[in-house]
Amino acid sequence: MKLNPNMWKKLFDFAPDIYYIHDEKGIFVYANKMAEKITGLTPKKLKSKEFINLGIFPDYEIKKVSYLVKSVLSGKQIGPANVDIKNVKTGKITTVEVIAKRCYCGSKKKYFVLGVARDVTTKVIAEKKLHESIKKLKELNKEKNMFLSIAAHELKTPMAAIKGFTQLLNNDELVKDKEKRSKYLKIIENEVDRLSLLVTDLLDLTRIDLGTIKFIVEDVDISEILDRVQKEMQQLAKEKKLQLSYECKNKIKIKTDREKLYEILINLVSNAIKYTEKGFVKVVAEKQGKFIKFSVIDTGIGIDKKYHKKIFERFFQVDPTYTRENKGYGLGLSVCKELVNKMGGKIWFDSEVGKGTTFYFTLPINSRVKR
């Protein structure tokens, strides 16, 4: 049975792929129904001028398409090659996989290009998501290894100190020396506090990643929280001869998670004290519309602008040597950012090297905890 041209046309119009033929000038002489559907152009419009000028390709694809056309007209078979096509009516972008080759038509004594283009948009999106997932997994694996290394070191350091000074306290002569005993007990207490904060940060980050972190929303008196933070951090500030104070304009109450707010402030204040050698650290809380704005101000070493974009990244340390001397582990600010975001607020900072840093964060007066 011999199929007439009309039957062939019906067959190609039924196909789920684009079938097309264009001449050496790039003008379509044939395009099936799928070409009309994807481009949004009628057969007459498709054949009206060079397809490169039909508006069916995004600007970023023109150079690639021109190269492919030039290659196939030189006698090379192209493909499979991915090309984005724009529907002129809807603006929708469809990614197609193109295969094309040059054919000589003896009766017309010139070359034509025969091509097939298959819609692979879903495949491309899936591949992109897969690559993104692989990239994210690699980053998570890198973070995990860094986490294990830092956590092992940071957990070991205070435990070694606690063990060492506990053994010293077993000495009968030392027990009689109240001054030394008090000094060693204070070191043990500080190391326990440091260990406790590290474990809390690690647990919170893990729970945030797993989506299992819980918030207990209740009425919180800001002055009480700030007073608690000051009492907790006062000894640390005193050891460095720094003035630690807070200012809470009027009596402010907020509906939020008490312990999470405390954890954010402890992290920010302890950071401020660590990186301040002289001067003061001050916490200010004030009402701004439907939010409470907190400011943790210090007169410390400041943060160089080149580090500003990375400051909230996990395990990032501006100066590892200085951080190590001050017993930092690069998790506190990351925890603060995650918690503030989850609690419906924002966190940012201003800093000038040699003059100090101010960290700001806001929390809604009525909790907007993101589940």
Buried (B, 14 or more C-beta within 10 A) or exposed (E): EEEEEEEEBEEBEEEEBBBBBBBEEBBBBBBBBBBBEBBBBEBEBBBBEEBBEBBBBBEEBEEBBEEBBEBBBEEEEBBEBBBBBBBBEEEEEBBBBBBBBBEEEEEEEEBBBBBBBBBBBEEBEEEEEEEEEEEEEEEEEEBEEEBEEBBEEBBEBBEEBBEBBEEBBEEEEBEEEEEBBEEBEEBBEBBBBBBEBBEBBBEBBEEBEEEEBEBEBEEBBBBEBBEBBBEBBEEBBEEBEBEBEBEBEEEBEBBBBBBBBBBBBBBBBBBBBBBBEEBBBBBBBBBEEEBBBBBBBBBBBBBEEEBEEEBBBBBBBBBEEEBEEEBBBBBBBBBBBBBBBBBBBEBBBBBEEEEBBBBBBBBBBEBBBEE
